[in-house]
Amino acid sequence: MKKHSRKAIEIFNLSFLDVISCGFGAIILLLVISKISQPILVKEASADLSHEVIALEAQLILKQQEIERTQQQLNHSQDNLQQLTARLNQTNHLMEATQGTLQESHQNLYTQQTIKKQMAQARQSLSEEMRRLQAQKPVVNKQNTVGGISVTSDYIIFIIDTSGSMRNYAWLSVRKKMKEILAIHPNVKGIQVMNDMGDYMFSQYAGRWINDTPSRRRSILKRLSSWKPFSNSSPEEGITKAIKRFYSADKQLSLFVFGDDFSRGSIQSVLNTVAHLNRGNGSSKKRVRINAVGFPVLFNYSGGEANLARFAALMRKLAENNNGSFVGLTQIK
């Protein structure tokens, strides 16, 4: 049998190597081309990104400016709102005040009408009381009195209510009445001036007599024009201090009480206190004589008529019990 010889197959012949070489070359060429073009693309991409960033930054600045303008407008609007709110509140308060004033005006009108009626009634009552008191006034020696006031004393003390009502409405009359009383006592041995609290007009003469001279009288009247110590509108303190300090068995002493008001305290309690201090030594004679002048100031005050009547009742009884006189003025001159 004839045997055929096999021809050896060459895998890596020349043609195959050419193909492989071309392939590798193409790959290397692609790699070279790719490496060359990549920096250009990156540069272009970076440039594009830079432009975009710049554009975004510009837009951000514009937005920030818009935000600032909007914030300023908002602040301005808030200020306007606060001003408008304040004006509204002020307007509301003004309306409330106007309504309150209107209501108060109506109330004042009603109150004034009521006060006028009360004043008329009080004047009538006080006039009747004064007529009754004048009818009951104890009889004194007319040769030793001027205007119903005894002028037999060698020492006189003025006790003056220095409250606001007296200072504001009756002070000219007070000065006039003091001058008149000094005039009807042309020659006395000692003078003293105290307020209803017992405070002295001249502190350097506290507790001792002021010598009666024309210059001293002028000084008293001059000082009286501006004298205004505190007062509680009750004569009790001044009367009791005067009796305790200045009473002397060998002196004829008179008190002259000026006032318009007795708003608190008991009339009977004051009468009892003064009666205890001013009782005589085993006889009916009193230590001091108590005179009083009432000023009708409180007719100008709502509810003041009652206090004025209380003062008149107190001083009338004090004067009656202590050998003195009470003069109630019907008007302030």
Secondary structure, DSSP 8 states (H G I E B T S, - for coil): ----------SS-HHHHHHHHHHHHHHHHHHHHHHHHHHHHHHHHHHHHHHHHHHHHHHHHHHHHHHHHHHHHHHHHHHHHHHHHHHHHHHHHHHHHHHHHHHHHHHHHHHHHHHHHHHHHHHHHHHHHHHHHHHH-----GGGEETTEE---SEEEEEE--SHHHHHHTHHHHHHHHHHHHHT--S-SEEEEEETTS-BSSGGGTTS-B---HHHHHHHHHHHTT------S-THHHHHHHHHHH--TT--EEEEEEES---SS-HHHHHHHHHHHT--SSSS--SSEEEEEE--GGGGSTTHHHHHHHHHHHHHHHHHHTT--EEE-SS--
